[in-house]
Amino acid sequence: MPTTIQGFEVLTKPKDTSIESFPIFITIPAATTRTVTFPTEFNAVAISVQIENQDSANAASYRINSSTNPMINLPASNFRSFSDMNIVSVTVTTGAAGVSVISGQMAALPKPSLGERL
């Protein structure tokens, strides 16, 4: 049964061991806000993501699968992991003195035939 996340219809089941997957790594510079929308940028849905704050002095913040929920604090030199779920987007705001890194496992979206859903 399909799930709709932020307007994207997702058919992928995160624990399906038969799906093809590939890793991604995104470095976000200091003092920057970046939203990564996986279907648009990678033609994939993330089935696991780790957000690592490499700023040793300042907190970063993030939100998953939302453009309206409040940002969640990620303390200096910490990380958060999310797995076994469909993730369409991640927004990260980095601290003033260091980068944040998003690493994830992407499940490739099927190539739809004419008239098919994603």
N, CA, C and O atoms as CSV, one atom per row, in Angstrom:
chain,resi,resn,atom,element,x,y,z
A,1,MET,N,N,0.844,-1.175,0.000
A,1,MET,CA,C,0.000,0.000,0.000
A,1,MET,C,C,0.891,1.240,0.000
A,1,MET,O,O,1.799,1.343,0.825
A,2,PRO,N,N,0.648,2.179,-0.907
A,2,PRO,CA,C,1.505,3.369,-0.976
A,2,PRO,C,C,1.292,4.323,0.192
A,2,PRO,O,O,0.212,4.387,0.780
A,3,THR,N,N,2.335,5.052,0.505
A,3,THR,CA,C,2.306,6.085,1.530
A,3,THR,C,C,2.650,7.404,0.853
A,3,THR,O,O,3.522,7.440,-0.015
A,4,THR,N,N,1.979,8.490,1.237
A,4,THR,CA,C,2.317,9.797,0.701
A,4,THR,C,C,3.059,10.581,1.775
A,4,THR,O,O,2.555,10.784,2.879
A,5,ILE,N,N,4.273,11.020,1.425
A,5,ILE,CA,C,5.111,11.803,2.330
A,5,ILE,C,C,5.491,13.075,1.592
A,5,ILE,O,O,6.170,13.017,0.567
A,6,GLN,N,N,5.067,14.209,2.096
A,6,GLN,CA,C,5.357,15.513,1.511
A,6,GLN,C,C,5.041,15.564,0.013
A,6,GLN,O,O,5.795,16.142,-0.770
A,7,GLY,N,N,3.938,14.963,-0.367
A,7,GLY,CA,C,3.500,15.004,-1.756
A,7,GLY,C,C,4.099,13.928,-2.643
A,7,GLY,O,O,3.719,13.831,-3.810
A,8,PHE,N,N,5.025,13.113,-2.139
A,8,PHE,CA,C,5.616,12.030,-2.913
A,8,PHE,C,C,4.948,10.718,-2.507
A,8,PHE,O,O,4.871,10.396,-1.321
A,9,GLU,N,N,4.469,9.966,-3.492
A,9,GLU,CA,C,3.873,8.668,-3.218
A,9,GLU,C,C,4.998,7.637,-3.174
A,9,GLU,O,O,5.703,7.432,-4.162
A,10,VAL,N,N,5.160,6.990,-2.016
A,10,VAL,CA,C,6.277,6.082,-1.774
A,10,VAL,C,C,5.757,4.653,-1.678
A,10,VAL,O,O,4.883,4.350,-0.865
A,11,LEU,N,N,6.304,3.783,-2.517
A,11,LEU,CA,C,5.928,2.370,-2.503
A,11,LEU,C,C,6.977,1.508,-1.813
A,11,LEU,O,O,6.733,0.331,-1.545
A,12,THR,N,N,8.134,2.079,-1.524
A,12,THR,CA,C,9.258,1.351,-0.930
A,12,THR,C,C,8.954,0.952,0.510
A,12,THR,O,O,8.428,1.744,1.291
A,13,LYS,N,N,9.291,-0.281,0.842
A,13,LYS,CA,C,9.209,-0.740,2.226
A,13,LYS,C,C,10.637,-0.730,2.769
A,13,LYS,O,O,11.504,-1.406,2.215
A,14,PRO,N,N,10.902,0.032,3.852
A,14,PRO,CA,C,12.283,0.242,4.301
A,14,PRO,C,C,13.051,-1.016,4.681
A,14,PRO,O,O,14.279,-1.019,4.594
A,15,LYS,N,N,12.383,-2.074,5.094
A,15,LYS,CA,C,13.094,-3.287,5.505
A,15,LYS,C,C,13.135,-4.344,4.403
A,15,LYS,O,O,13.536,-5.479,4.659
A,16,ASP,N,N,12.727,-3.992,3.183
A,16,ASP,CA,C,12.729,-4.929,2.066
A,16,ASP,C,C,14.171,-5.187,1.628
A,16,ASP,O,O,14.837,-4.285,1.120
A,17,THR,N,N,14.652,-6.411,1.823
A,17,THR,CA,C,16.045,-6.728,1.496
A,17,THR,C,C,16.275,-6.951,0.002
A,17,THR,O,O,17.418,-7.119,-0.422
A,18,SER,N,N,15.229,-6.956,-0.789
A,18,SER,CA,C,15.393,-7.184,-2.223
A,18,SER,C,C,15.578,-5.891,-3.018
A,18,SER,O,O,15.857,-5.944,-4.216
A,19,ILE,N,N,15.427,-4.734,-2.372
A,19,ILE,CA,C,15.543,-3.485,-3.115
A,19,ILE,C,C,17.006,-3.080,-3.289
A,19,ILE,O,O,17.849,-3.358,-2.435
A,20,GLU,N,N,17.288,-2.421,-4.409
A,20,GLU,CA,C,18.619,-1.880,-4.633
A,20,GLU,C,C,18.796,-0.635,-3.794
A,20,GLU,O,O,17.883,0.185,-3.691
A,21,SER,N,N,19.959,-0.486,-3.197
A,21,SER,CA,C,20.218,0.724,-2.424
A,21,SER,C,C,21.636,1.198,-2.688
A,21,SER,O,O,22.485,0.444,-3.164
A,22,PHE,N,N,21.874,2.467,-2.369
A,22,PHE,CA,C,23.188,3.053,-2.562
A,22,PHE,C,C,23.404,4.132,-1.511
A,22,PHE,O,O,22.437,4.722,-1.029
A,23,PRO,N,N,24.671,4.406,-1.141
A,23,PRO,CA,C,24.956,5.413,-0.112
A,23,PRO,C,C,25.065,6.820,-0.712
A,23,PRO,O,O,25.400,6.981,-1.886
A,24,ILE,N,N,24.778,7.824,0.105
A,24,ILE,CA,C,25.027,9.215,-0.264
A,24,ILE,C,C,25.685,9.919,0.920
A,24,ILE,O,O,25.500,9.527,2.072
A,25,PHE,N,N,26.450,10.955,0.623
A,25,PHE,CA,C,27.110,11.768,1.645
A,25,PHE,C,C,26.997,13.224,1.214
A,25,PHE,O,O,27.376,13.578,0.097
A,26,ILE,N,N,26.476,14.068,2.100
A,26,ILE,CA,C,26.309,15.485,1.798
A,26,ILE,C,C,26.939,16.278,2.934
A,26,ILE,O,O,26.598,16.078,4.100
A,27,THR,N,N,27.851,17.170,2.597
A,27,THR,CA,C,28.480,18.041,3.587
A,27,THR,C,C,27.841,19.419,3.485
A,27,THR,O,O,27.779,20.008,2.406
A,28,ILE,N,N,27.366,19.928,4.619
A,28,ILE,CA,C,26.719,21.236,4.672
A,28,ILE,C,C,27.674,22.204,5.371
A,28,ILE,O,O,28.074,21.956,6.508
A,29,PRO,N,N,28.045,23.301,4.707
A,29,PRO,CA,C,29.005,24.250,5.293
A,29,PRO,C,C,28.482,24.900,6.576
A,29,PRO,O,O,27.286,24.858,6.865
A,30,ALA,N,N,29.386,25.494,7.330
A,30,ALA,CA,C,29.027,26.207,8.563
A,30,ALA,C,C,28.063,27.351,8.254
A,30,ALA,O,O,28.105,27.950,7.180
A,31,ALA,N,N,27.197,27.635,9.221
A,31,ALA,CA,C,26.243,28.754,9.151
A,31,ALA,C,C,25.365,28.705,7.905
A,31,ALA,O,O,25.150,29.718,7.239
A,32,THR,N,N,24.857,27.498,7.598
A,32,THR,CA,C,24.044,27.299,6.400
A,32,THR,C,C,22.808,26.480,6.745
A,32,THR,O,O,22.858,25.602,7.606
A,33,THR,N,N,21.704,26.768,6.073
A,33,THR,CA,C,20.520,25.908,6.140
A,33,THR,C,C,20.365,25.235,4.792
A,33,THR,O,O,20.387,25.895,3.753
A,34,ARG,N,N,20.208,23.914,4.809
A,34,ARG,CA,C,20.075,23.146,3.557
A,34,ARG,C,C,18.956,22.144,3.716
A,34,ARG,O,O,18.902,21.413,4.705
A,35,THR,N,N,18.058,22.108,2.737
A,35,THR,CA,C,17.023,21.084,2.683
A,35,THR,C,C,17.365,20.127,1.552
A,35,THR,O,O,17.546,20.546,0.409
A,36,VAL,N,N,17.451,18.847,1.872
A,36,VAL,CA,C,17.709,17.805,0.883
A,36,VAL,C,C,16.397,17.079,0.658
A,36,VAL,O,O,15.823,16.528,1.598
A,37,THR,N,N,15.915,17.071,-0.580
A,37,THR,CA,C,14.711,16.329,-0.955
A,37,THR,C,C,15.179,15.168,-1.821
A,37,THR,O,O,15.509,15.352,-2.992
A,38,PHE,N,N,15.206,13.977,-1.243
A,38,PHE,CA,C,15.831,12.823,-1.875
A,38,PHE,C,C,15.203,12.420,-3.217
A,38,PHE,O,O,15.954,12.155,-4.155
A,39,PRO,N,N,13.866,12.357,-3.367
A,39,PRO,CA,C,13.322,11.981,-4.678
A,39,PRO,C,C,13.720,12.947,-5.797
A,39,PRO,O,O,13.927,12.531,-6.937
A,40,THR,N,N,13.823,14.219,-5.472
A,40,THR,CA,C,14.180,15.220,-6.473
A,40,THR,C,C,15.673,15.180,-6.808
A,40,THR,O,O,16.049,15.261,-7.977
A,41,GLU,N,N,16.516,15.055,-5.795
A,41,GLU,CA,C,17.964,15.121,-6.008
A,41,GLU,C,C,18.611,13.789,-6.379
A,41,GLU,O,O,19.612,13.769,-7.095
A,42,PHE,N,N,18.050,12.673,-5.898
A,42,PHE,CA,C,18.687,11.372,-6.102
A,42,PHE,C,C,17.778,10.331,-6.752
A,42,PHE,O,O,18.197,9.192,-6.959
A,43,ASN,N,N,16.546,10.706,-7.075
A,43,ASN,CA,C,15.551,9.762,-7.594
A,43,ASN,C,C,15.463,8.541,-6.684
A,43,ASN,O,O,15.439,7.400,-7.147
A,44,ALA,N,N,15.415,8.807,-5.377
A,44,ALA,CA,C,15.418,7.747,-4.376
A,44,ALA,C,C,14.748,8.245,-3.102
A,44,ALA,O,O,14.533,9.441,-2.909
A,45,VAL,N,N,14.427,7.289,-2.242
A,45,VAL,CA,C,13.925,7.582,-0.902
A,45,VAL,C,C,14.952,7.038,0.073
A,45,VAL,O,O,15.443,5.922,-0.097
A,46,ALA,N,N,15.279,7.816,1.091
A,46,ALA,CA,C,16.224,7.332,2.101
A,46,ALA,C,C,15.528,6.318,2.998
A,46,ALA,O,O,14.394,6.533,3.424
A,47,ILE,N,N,16.206,5.218,3.281
A,47,ILE,CA,C,15.663,4.239,4.224
A,47,ILE,C,C,16.440,4.265,5.541
A,47,ILE,O,O,16.032,3.652,6.527
A,48,SER,N,N,17.562,4.984,5.543
A,48,SER,CA,C,18.263,5.306,6.784
A,48,SER,C,C,19.105,6.552,6.549
A,48,SER,O,O,19.616,6.782,5.453
A,49,VAL,N,N,19.239,7.355,7.614
A,49,VAL,CA,C,19.976,8.613,7.523
A,49,VAL,C,C,20.707,8.842,8.842
A,49,VAL,O,O,20.185,8.539,9.915
A,50,GLN,N,N,21.911,9.377,8.748
A,50,GLN,CA,C,22.629,9.848,9.930
A,50,GLN,C,C,22.992,11.306,9.702
A,50,GLN,O,O,23.502,11.669,8.642
A,51,ILE,N,N,22.726,12.145,10.707
A,51,ILE,CA,C,23.085,13.555,10.668
A,51,ILE,C,C,24.168,13.757,11.720
A,51,ILE,O,O,23.942,13.511,12.905
A,52,GLU,N,N,25.330,14.200,11.290
A,52,GLU,CA,C,26.473,14.367,12.192
A,52,GLU,C,C,26.851,15.840,12.274
A,52,GLU,O,O,27.165,16.457,11.256
A,53,ASN,N,N,26.826,16.403,13.466
A,53,ASN,CA,C,27.246,17.777,13.700
A,53,ASN,C,C,28.735,17.764,14.041
A,53,ASN,O,O,29.119,17.323,15.125
A,54,GLN,N,N,29.578,18.248,13.119
A,54,GLN,CA,C,31.023,18.240,13.339
A,54,GLN,C,C,31.533,19.552,13.933
A,54,GLN,O,O,32.740,19.740,14.081
A,55,ASP,N,N,30.623,20.451,14.272
A,55,ASP,CA,C,30.992,21.703,14.944
A,55,ASP,C,C,31.237,21.371,16.418
A,55,ASP,O,O,30.335,20.888,17.103
A,56,SER,N,N,32.453,21.628,16.907
A,56,SER,CA,C,32.783,21.266,18.286
A,56,SER,C,C,32.320,22.300,19.306
A,56,SER,O,O,32.429,22.066,20.510
A,57,ALA,N,N,31.805,23.441,18.847
A,57,ALA,CA,C,31.398,24.494,19.781
A,57,ALA,C,C,29.911,24.833,19.724
A,57,ALA,O,O,29.347,25.275,20.725
A,58,ASN,N,N,29.261,24.636,18.572
A,58,ASN,CA,C,27.884,25.093,18.389
A,58,ASN,C,C,26.934,23.964,18.024
A,58,ASN,O,O,27.317,22.996,17.366
A,59,ALA,N,N,25.712,24.104,18.454
A,59,ALA,CA,C,24.675,23.140,18.106
A,59,ALA,C,C,24.239,23.352,16.657
A,59,ALA,O,O,24.372,24.446,16.109
A,60,ALA,N,N,23.725,22.304,16.059
A,60,ALA,CA,C,23.055,22.363,14.763
A,60,ALA,C,C,21.593,22.026,15.037
A,60,ALA,O,O,21.232,21.718,16.173
A,61,SER,N,N,20.761,22.081,14.025
A,61,SER,CA,C,19.369,21.659,14.191
A,61,SER,C,C,18.908,20.977,12.913
A,61,SER,O,O,19.474,21.190,11.841
A,62,TYR,N,N,17.872,20.152,13.039
A,62,TYR,CA,C,17.395,19.376,11.897
A,62,TYR,C,C,15.898,19.120,12.014
A,62,TYR,O,O,15.307,19.281,13.082
A,63,ARG,N,N,15.297,18.719,10.896
A,63,ARG,CA,C,13.942,18.174,10.887
A,63,ARG,C,C,13.848,17.172,9.742
A,63,ARG,O,O,14.508,17.311,8.712
A,64,ILE,N,N,13.021,16.175,9.949
A,64,ILE,CA,C,12.865,15.068,9.008
A,64,ILE,C,C,11.437,15.070,8.472
A,64,ILE,O,O,10.487,15.232,9.238
A,65,ASN,N,N,11.279,14.892,7.158
A,65,ASN,CA,C,9.975,14.725,6.504
A,65,ASN,C,C,8.969,15.821,6.840
A,65,ASN,O,O,7.784,15.536,7.014
A,66,SER,N,N,9.417,17.054,6.933
A,66,SER,CA,C,8.494,18.144,7.236
A,66,SER,C,C,9.090,19.460,6.790
A,66,SER,O,O,10.308,19.635,6.759
A,67,SER,N,N,8.212,20.377,6.448
A,67,SER,CA,C,8.681,21.739,6.185
A,67,SER,C,C,8.098,22.698,7.218
A,67,SER,O,O,8.388,23.894,7.194
A,68,THR,N,N,7.274,22.169,8.126
A,68,THR,CA,C,6.609,23.036,9.091
A,68,THR,C,C,6.879,22.689,10.552
A,68,THR,O,O,6.713,23.547,11.419
A,69,ASN,N,N,7.284,21.474,10.848
A,69,ASN,CA,C,7.564,21.109,12.235
A,69,ASN,C,C,8.751,21.914,12.758
A,69,ASN,O,O,9.594,22.342,11.969
A,70,PRO,N,N,8.835,22.129,14.074
A,70,PRO,CA,C,9.982,22.851,14.621
A,70,PRO,C,C,11.272,22.060,14.429
A,70,PRO,O,O,11.261,20.831,14.358
A,71,MET,N,N,12.365,22.781,14.348
A,71,MET,CA,C,13.681,22.153,14.228
A,71,MET,C,C,14.046,21.512,15.573
A,71,MET,O,O,13.654,22.002,16.632
A,72,ILE,N,N,14.803,20.408,15.511
A,72,ILE,CA,C,15.239,19.687,16.704
A,72,ILE,C,C,16.727,19.961,16.896
A,72,ILE,O,O,17.504,19.912,15.943
A,73,ASN,N,N,17.116,20.251,18.135
A,73,ASN,CA,C,18.503,20.600,18.461
A,73,ASN,C,C,19.408,19.370,18.366
A,73,ASN,O,O,19.046,18.281,18.811
A,74,LEU,N,N,20.572,19.564,17.786
A,74,LEU,CA,C,21.612,18.541,17.722
A,74,LEU,C,C,22.878,19.153,18.336
A,74,LEU,O,O,23.539,19.971,17.696
A,75,PRO,N,N,23.216,18.765,19.564
A,75,PRO,CA,C,24.347,19.392,20.272
A,75,PRO,C,C,25.661,19.278,19.501
A,75,PRO,O,O,25.798,18.461,18.591
A,76,ALA,N,N,26.624,20.120,19.890
A,76,ALA,CA,C,27.955,20.111,19.287
A,76,ALA,C,C,28.561,18.713,19.367
A,76,ALA,O,O,28.416,18.016,20.371
A,77,SER,N,N,29.238,18.316,18.297
A,77,SER,CA,C,29.960,17.038,18.218
A,77,SER,C,C,29.068,15.832,18.498
A,77,SER,O,O,29.520,14.870,19.119
A,78,ASN,N,N,27.820,15.862,18.058
A,78,ASN,CA,C,26.887,14.754,18.238
A,78,ASN,C,C,26.313,14.325,16.902
A,78,ASN,O,O,26.501,14.992,15.884
A,79,PHE,N,N,25.604,13.189,16.919
A,79,PHE,CA,C,24.933,12.728,15.714
A,79,PHE,C,C,23.594,12.115,16.079
A,79,PHE,O,O,23.360,11.759,17.234
A,80,ARG,N,N,22.718,11.992,15.095
A,80,ARG,CA,C,21.429,11.300,15.236
A,80,ARG,C,C,21.274,10.374,14.046
A,80,ARG,O,O,21.616,10.730,12.918
A,81,SER,N,N,20.754,9.178,14.306
A,81,SER,CA,C,20.527,8.198,13.251
A,81,SER,C,C,19.057,7.839,13.181
A,81,SER,O,O,18.370,7.761,14.199
A,82,PHE,N,N,18.591,7.624,11.978
A,82,PHE,CA,C,17.226,7.189,11.722
A,82,PHE,C,C,17.316,6.030,10.744
A,82,PHE,O,O,17.979,6.135,9.713
A,83,SER,N,N,16.652,4.921,11.063
A,83,SER,CA,C,16.707,3.780,10.159
A,83,SER,C,C,15.364,3.066,10.118
A,83,SER,O,O,14.493,3.267,10.965
A,84,ASP,N,N,15.235,2.224,9.100
A,84,ASP,CA,C,14.025,1.430,8.894
A,84,ASP,C,C,12.784,2.303,8.760
A,84,ASP,O,O,11.725,1.984,9.300
A,85,MET,N,N,12.926,3.410,8.032
A,85,MET,CA,C,11.788,4.276,7.755
A,85,MET,C,C,12.001,4.948,6.399
A,85,MET,O,O,13.136,5.060,5.935
A,86,ASN,N,N,10.931,5.390,5.770
A,86,ASN,CA,C,11.030,6.134,4.521
A,86,ASN,C,C,11.234,7.606,4.835
A,86,ASN,O,O,10.428,8.213,5.540
A,87,ILE,N,N,12.303,8.176,4.316
A,87,ILE,CA,C,12.634,9.578,4.558
A,87,ILE,C,C,12.702,10.280,3.208
A,87,ILE,O,O,13.507,9.923,2.348
A,88,VAL,N,N,11.848,11.281,3.037
A,88,VAL,CA,C,11.783,12.025,1.786
A,88,VAL,C,C,12.655,13.269,1.852
A,88,VAL,O,O,13.300,13.624,0.865
A,89,SER,N,N,12.685,13.943,3.014
A,89,SER,CA,C,13.478,15.168,3.105
A,89,SER,C,C,14.104,15.333,4.483
A,89,SER,O,O,13.594,14.843,5.491
A,90,VAL,N,N,15.240,16.049,4.485
A,90,VAL,CA,C,15.941,16.406,5.713
A,90,VAL,C,C,16.358,17.868,5.568
A,90,VAL,O,O,16.927,18.265,4.551
A,91,THR,N,N,16.066,18.663,6.598
A,91,THR,CA,C,16.539,20.045,6.651
A,91,THR,C,C,17.522,20.153,7.802
A,91,THR,O,O,17.228,19.726,8.919
A,92,VAL,N,N,18.702,20.729,7.529
A,92,VAL,CA,C,19.732,20.896,8.557
A,92,VAL,C,C,20.193,22.345,8.546
A,92,VAL,O,O,20.448,22.919,7.488
A,93,THR,N,N,20.299,22.937,9.747
A,93,THR,CA,C,20.925,24.240,9.932
A,93,THR,C,C,22.183,24.011,10.758
A,93,THR,O,O,22.113,23.519,11.885
A,94,THR,N,N,23.326,24.367,10.197
A,94,THR,CA,C,24.601,24.112,10.865
A,94,THR,C,C,24.970,25.246,11.816
A,94,THR,O,O,24.424,26.347,11.744
A,95,GLY,N,N,25.903,24.947,12.700
A,95,GLY,CA,C,26.419,25.963,13.609
A,95,GLY,C,C,27.383,26.895,12.889
A,95,GLY,O,O,27.694,26.689,11.716
A,96,ALA,N,N,27.853,27.917,13.591
A,96,ALA,CA,C,28.682,28.956,12.976
A,96,ALA,C,C,30.112,28.526,12.698
A,96,ALA,O,O,30.791,29.161,11.892
A,97,ALA,N,N,30.595,27.452,13.347
A,97,ALA,CA,C,32.022,27.152,13.235
A,97,ALA,C,C,32.351,25.799,12.627
A,97,ALA,O,O,33.530,25.454,12.545
A,98,GLY,N,N,31.375,25.022,12.201
A,98,GLY,CA,C,31.693,23.704,11.665
A,98,GLY,C,C,30.617,23.168,10.746
A,98,GLY,O,O,29.495,23.672,10.717
A,99,VAL,N,N,30.972,22.146,10.001
A,99,VAL,CA,C,30.060,21.543,9.037
A,99,VAL,C,C,29.186,20.482,9.699
A,99,VAL,O,O,29.458,20.033,10.812
A,100,SER,N,N,28.140,20.097,8.993
A,100,SER,CA,C,27.348,18.919,9.336
A,100,SER,C,C,27.374,18.003,8.124
A,100,SER,O,O,27.462,18.462,6.985
A,101,VAL,N,N,27.298,16.714,8.379
A,101,VAL,CA,C,27.329,15.731,7.302
A,101,VAL,C,C,26.073,14.873,7.389
A,101,VAL,O,O,25.739,14.340,8.447
A,102,ILE,N,N,25.386,14.749,6.263
A,102,ILE,CA,C,24.254,13.828,6.146
A,102,ILE,C,C,24.759,12.627,5.368
A,102,ILE,O,O,25.250,12.769,4.248
A,103,SER,N,N,24.642,11.450,5.954
A,103,SER,CA,C,24.944,10.224,5.221
A,103,SER,C,C,23.687,9.376,5.241
A,103,SER,O,O,22.956,9.345,6.231
A,104,GLY,N,N,23.448,8.694,4.143
A,104,GLY,CA,C,22.210,7.928,4.079
A,104,GLY,C,C,22.282,6.754,3.139
A,104,GLY,O,O,23.164,6.664,2.284
A,105,GLN,N,N,21.343,5.865,3.314
A,105,GLN,CA,C,21.172,4.726,2.422
A,105,GLN,C,C,19.914,4.992,1.619
A,105,GLN,O,O,18.824,5.113,2.177
A,106,MET,N,N,20.071,5.082,0.303
A,106,MET,CA,C,18.966,5.402,-0.593
A,106,MET,C,C,18.427,4.142,-1.245
A,106,MET,O,O,19.186,3.263,-1.653
A,107,ALA,N,N,17.109,4.064,-1.337
A,107,ALA,CA,C,16.453,2.999,-2.087
A,107,ALA,C,C,15.946,3.623,-3.377
A,107,ALA,O,O,15.073,4.491,-3.359
A,108,ALA,N,N,16.497,3.177,-4.490
A,108,ALA,CA,C,16.146,3.751,-5.789
A,108,ALA,C,C,14.659,3.622,-6.053
A,108,ALA,O,O,14.061,2.574,-5.812
A,109,LEU,N,N,14.067,4.703,-6.553
A,109,LEU,CA,C,12.661,4.660,-6.935
A,109,LEU,C,C,12.536,3.886,-8.239
A,109,LEU,O,O,13.405,3.981,-9.106
A,110,PRO,N,N,11.458,3.122,-8.379
A,110,PRO,CA,C,11.263,2.415,-9.649
A,110,PRO,C,C,11.027,3.417,-10.762
A,110,PRO,O,O,10.459,4.485,-10.535
A,111,LYS,N,N,11.461,3.072,-11.961
A,111,LYS,CA,C,11.193,3.941,-13.106
A,111,LYS,C,C,9.761,3.668,-13.557
A,111,LYS,O,O,9.456,2.571,-14.025
A,112,PRO,N,N,8.874,4.668,-13.419
A,112,PRO,CA,C,7.475,4.424,-13.761
A,112,PRO,C,C,7.266,4.332,-15.261
A,112,PRO,O,O,7.873,5.070,-16.037
A,113,SER,N,N,6.401,3.417,-15.653
A,113,SER,CA,C,5.944,3.366,-17.029
A,113,SER,C,C,4.921,4.454,-17.206
A,113,SER,O,O,4.471,5.058,-16.232
A,114,LEU,N,N,4.554,4.708,-18.430
A,114,LEU,CA,C,3.562,5.726,-18.702
A,114,LEU,C,C,2.287,5.410,-17.932
A,114,LEU,O,O,1.717,4.332,-18.101
A,115,GLY,N,N,1.835,6.324,-17.097
A,115,GLY,CA,C,0.602,6.136,-16.338
A,115,GLY,C,C,0.794,5.469,-14.988
A,115,GLY,O,O,-0.164,5.350,-14.223
A,116,GLU,N,N,2.021,5.024,-14.672
A,116,GLU,CA,C,2.275,4.390,-13.380
A,116,GLU,C,C,2.624,5.413,-12.316
A,116,GLU,O,O,3.020,6.538,-12.620
A,117,ARG,N,N,2.469,5.001,-11.048
A,117,ARG,CA,C,2.865,5.844,-9.908
A,117,ARG,C,C,4.310,5.538,-9.556
A,117,ARG,O,O,4.847,4.502,-9.949
A,118,LEU,N,N,4.952,6.464,-8.797
A,118,LEU,CA,C,6.322,6.234,-8.329
A,118,LEU,C,C,6.343,5.181,-7.261
A,118,LEU,O,O,7.409,4.849,-6.742
